[in-house]
């Protein structure tokens, strides 16, 4: 994969009071990352130095820079976004941490729009403290859909780990708001996004997709809900008619318990926890990928982990996998464009 060395991967700093800097620094101290790409963190130099100190990594250092146009290929880069002192409160949600998370996201987003970087890997943020007059999104997926997608490029949360890929029809919604969200049009749209992503991003020429039911026992012919009869099954049928290898709907409990997911290239779940719970049980060190957009954005599939912040015990493998996946997707898209 030496050809990936030319790819520049932007990494947002996430919540400065969580484990973001720890998993970022641990990932970038792995020499394999530097052999594959040029990483640049959008963050705070003093905060990075603090985390590096307690992690006791004397051989690791950032190249501090002011712009993505001046990057080192010899060591990890950090664009310092704020010159003033920022108070750290490890393990605590604070307003300043949210403001710095937001600043990092927009800085990386601008550079990606201007083609100064090739992809973004986002470290975990606290979606409560990041809210502002400007930032009113339920998650990273919604932010990137707004910033890079819109109506022309609707996005989908796609959870990726070895042996399993799960896409979501709905993302960050309370269960009370789920009623009416599962429609034939939406399920079909997500099937189309997932099918296209499997082809262009994962280089699967003829993917197969399993679709989960919303209700227990697949609704039992309408006894426990009519979404399967009125929305999900018609969407599966239409997708199959359109040339997508979509099958289902399958009852979610037995589907995962029996290992049926292994027979498909991907699974489409109806709501967040329906997909996230089996994914976190079955997919070790998983990654969250925003499918459907013209840009590449990945993230480790874990949160800020305030409870272990500053203790130097966070596992960085999910962050490494997020970087690796971003590179693989860039390579697959490049290869596809070359052969078209």
N, C-alpha and C positions, 0 to 999 in steps of 0.2 A: 504493500500500500504506500510505497514511497511517493507516488504521484500526489498523494494528499497533502504533502508537506506545504504546498502552496496555498492551501486553504487557511483562512484566518477565522478563528472561532472566538466570537465575543461571549464573555461570561458575565452575567449580572451578579452583583454581590449579595442579593437577597437581604434578609433581615440581619443586621449587624449584631443583634443580641442572641441569635440562634447559632446553629452549627454550620452556617453557610461558609464562612471563611475557613473553618477547619477542613471541611470536605473539599473545598476548592484548592487549598494549599496542599493537602495530602495528594490530591489527584495530579496537580501540576508538578509535584516533586517526583512523580513517576516519570522516568526518562523516556518511556515509550510514548507519552503524550507529545513531548517536544519533537520526537522523531517523526510524528505523523502530521503535525499542524503547527501554526503559530497562534498561541492563545493570548487573548487580551481581556483582562478583568476590568469592568467598569465599577470602580469603588473608591475607597478612601485609603490613602497611603498609611496614615497613622493607625487606623484600625487594623489594616493588614499586618503592620509591624507588631502590633500588640499580640495578635493571634499567633503569629510566627514565633514570638518569643516564648510563650508558654508551651508551644508544641515542640520546642527544642530541636529545630531543624537548621543547624548552623550553615549547612551547605546550600540552603535554598534562599533565593532572593528574587525580587521582582525588578524588572527594568521599568522605572517610573517614566511616564511620558504624558504629554498633553493632548496628543491626537493619535488616531489610528493610522495616520499617514506616516508615522515615524515609529515603527515597531522593530524590536529585536527578534531575530530568528534563533538566537542562542539561548535565551531564557524567557520565562513568562513575563508578559507585560501587564502594567496596571495604569489605567488612565485615572488620575486623581480628579474627582468630581467636586471636591469641596476643600478649601484651604483651611477653614477655621476648625477649632477643636470640637469634636463631637463626643458627647458623654456616652459611655458604654454602660449598660445595665444588663449584664449577661443573664439570660433566663427570664427576661421581663419584656413585655410588649410596651414600647414607648412611641410617642408621637414622632420624635426625631428619627427613629429607626424606620418608621413608615415613610417619612419624607425622603430619606436616603435611598430606600428601596425604589420609590417612584422615580427619583432622579436617575438612578442607574438604568431602569427600564427604558426611559425615554432617550437617554443618551445612546444606549446600544441600538435602540430602534432606529434612531436617526442615521447612525452609521451604517446600519444594514440597508436602509432605504437608499443611501448614497453610495452603496456598493463598496464601502471601505472594509467591511467584514463579510464573510460568506454565510454565516449561520449564528444563531444565538442559543446558548445554553443558560437557562435561568436557574439560579439557586433559589431555595424556598423563601417565600415571603409570608408575612402575616396579613391576610386579606382584610382584617379589621383595621389595623393601624395604617395601612397604606391608602385607605379611602380619603379622598380630598375633593375639592370643587372640580378638579380636572380629572381625577381618576375615580371612576364610578363603575368598576367592573367586578364581577363575582369571582374571577380567577384569571390566571395568565391566558388561558384559551380564549376567553372573551376579549381580553385586551388585544391580543395579536390578531384576532378576527377583525376587530374594529380598525386596527392600525394598518393592516395589510390586506384584508379581505373584503369585507362588505358583502353586498348582495351578489357580486360576481364570483366571489370566492368564500362561500360559507365554510367554517372550520369544524373539525371534529376532534374530540379528545380520543387519542389512541394510546392504549397502555401496552407496552412492549417489554417482553422478557424472553429468555430462552425457552422455546417450546410453547409460547402462548402470546396472542395478540388480541386485545379486547377493545372495540370501539364503543362509544356511548352515543345514544340518540339524544339524551338530555344530559346536561353537565351539572352545574351547581344550582339545583332547585330544591326547595323544601318539599317534602312528600305531599303536603297539603296543596301545592301548586301543580302537581303532576297531572291531575285530572284535565283532560282536554289537550295535553301536550303530545300525546302519542297518536299521531295521525298518519294516514297512508302516505301523504305527501312528505312528511318529515322522515319517516322510516325509509322511504324510497330514496330520498335525498342523501341520507347518511349511508345507505348501501352503495350508492353511486360514488360517494367520496371515498369510502373504504375500499371499494373495488379498484378505483383508479390509483389510490395510494399504494396498495399492494403491488400493483404493476410497476409504477414509476419509482417508488421509494424503496421497495423491497425486492424488485426484480423478479417477481413471481408472474410468469406469463399467463397462467390460467388459474387464478385463485378461486378457492371455494370458501364460502362464508356461511356460518351457522347463525341463525337469528333466534334470540331468546324470546319467550313469552313474557308478558307483563304480570299476569295473574297466576295464582296457584293452579297447578294441574292444567296449565294452558287454558284456563277459563272454564274447563269442563263444559264445552259447547254453550257458553253463555251463562252458565249457572253462577260463576264467580267473576263475571265481568265480560264485556263484549268487545274489548279492544282487539283481541286475537281475531275475532270473526270480521270486525268492521274496519280494522286498520292494518294490523300486522300481516295477516295472511294475504290480503289483497296486495300489499306492498311487496311481499316475497314473490307472489305470482307475477306481478308486473316486472320486477327486477329480472326474474328468470326469463321472461318473454323478451326482455331487452338484452339478453346475452350475459347476464351476471349469474354466476353459479351460487345462488342463494337458496338456502334450505331452512325449513322450520315452519312455524315457531316451535322451539323445544322448551319443555319445562326446565327452569334454571337449576333447580336442586339436583335432580337426577342427571342432568347433562354434565355437570362438573364432577359429581360423585362417581359416575361411571367412567370418567375419563374420555367422554365422547369428544371433548374439545380438541383432543389430539388428532382427530380425523380431518380437521379443517385448518385452513391457513389463518383464519381470523374468526372472531365471534362478535356479533353486534348485540350489546346489552341495551335495555330500555332506559335505565337510570343509573346514577352515579354508584351507589353502593352495590347494586346488582352486579356491576362489573368489577368494582374496586375490591370487594371482599374476596372473591375467588382469586383475583389477580395477585393480591398481596399474600395469599396463602400458597399459591402455586408458582408465582413468578419471583424468583429470588433476584434481588438487586435490580428491580425493574425501572423502566424509563417511561415518562409521559411525553408523547410526541403530538404536536398540533398538526394533524393531517388536513389536506384540502387547500392549503395556502401556497402561493408562489415562493414563499421563503421557508427556511428550515429552522424550526425551534424545538428543542428538546429540554427535558428537565429530569432530575432525579425524582423518583416517585415516592418522596417522603416529605415531611414538613420541617418546621423550624427546630423541632426537638429542644425546646427551651430547657427541659429537665436535665439534659446532659451537656448544655452549652458550656464551653470553657474547661471541660474535664479531659479533653484529648482522648476520648474513647469513641467518637463517632466513626462509623464505617463509611469510607469514601467510595466504595465500589459502585454504588448507584450513580454517583456523579461521574465517575470514569466511564461507565456504560453510556451515560447521556452524551458525553463527548464522542465516544466511539460511534454511537448510533448517528449522531449528526454528520460525522465524516462519511459513514457508509451511505447515508441517504444522498449527500452531496455527490459522492462518487457514482451512485446509481443514476441520479438525474443527469450527470454529465455524460455518462456512457449512453444513456437513452437519447440525449440530444445529438450526440455524435453519430448515432446510427439512424436517425430519422431523416 
